Amino acid sequence: MIRTLNVMLVCASVAALVAVYAIKYSVEETANEKVAIERQIDRQEGELSLLKADWAYLNQPSHVAPIVARHAAALGLVPISPQQFGSLEGLPMRPIIQKDETGLDELFSSLEAGVDPAEQSVEVR
């Protein structure tokens, strides 16, 4: 009986050893994938900052002005005149909103009568 118990314990130990090594290699593989993803993120962040710097350079007026001057006839661009901007006098007046006094009166009268309008279905007039 003790011999079979010892054999079973040795087999269990070998199985546990194999499981531990399998988990160890799985964790190492996951760590390597994580490092590879972090490197890719760092590389992409570097590329993004380079693209932002290029975009900032290409949008500078000193860089765009010669291109606009060269293609002014094809683009049909003209300088902005002050008349293109609106003024406050050009805005329409806000419409005057009439209050619905009858609706408020009906609400207060129904509340005084003990009827809660929130529990009733809403009717559209």
C-alpha positions, 0 to 999 in steps of 0.5 A, spaced: 500 500 500 505 504 501 509 503 495 502 504 490 502 511 494 509 512 493 508 511 486 502 515 485 505 521 489 511 521 484 506 521 478 503 527 481 509 530 482 511 529 475 505 532 473 505 538 477 512 539 474 510 539 467 504 543 469 509 548 472 514 548 466 508 549 461 505 555 465 512 558 466 513 558 458 506 560 457 508 566 461 514 568 458 511 568 451 506 572 454 511 577 456 515 577 450 508 579 446 507 584 451 514 587 450 513 587 442 507 590 443 510 596 447 516 597 442 510 597 436 507 603 440 513 606 442 515 606 434 508 608 432 508 614 437 515 616 434 512 616 427 506 620 430 510 626 433 514 626 426 508 627 422 505 632 427 512 636 426 511 635 419 504 637 419 506 644 423 511 645 418 507 644 412 501 649 415 506 655 416 504 661 412 511 662 410 510 655 407 503 655 404 504 662 401 509 661 395 504 655 393 498 659 393 501 665 389 504 660 384 496 657 383 492 663 385 489 664 378 487 656 378 484 657 385 481 663 384 483 666 391 482 673 393 484 676 400 479 677 405 475 683 405 472 686 412 465 686 408 465 678 408 464 678 416 458 679 419 456 684 424 451 684 430 446 688 426 446 683 421 443 678 426 435 677 426 432 678 433 430 673 437 423 671 437 418 673 443 416 666 446 408 667 448 407 663 455 402 658 455 398 661 461 392 656 460 396 650 461 399 653 467 392 654 470 390 647 468 396 644 471 395 648 478 388 646 478 389 639 477 394 639 482 389 642 487 384 637 485 389 631 487 390 629 480 398 628 479 398 629 471 405 625 471 401 619 472 396 620 466 398 619 459 400 626 455 395 628 450 397 633 444 393 638 443 
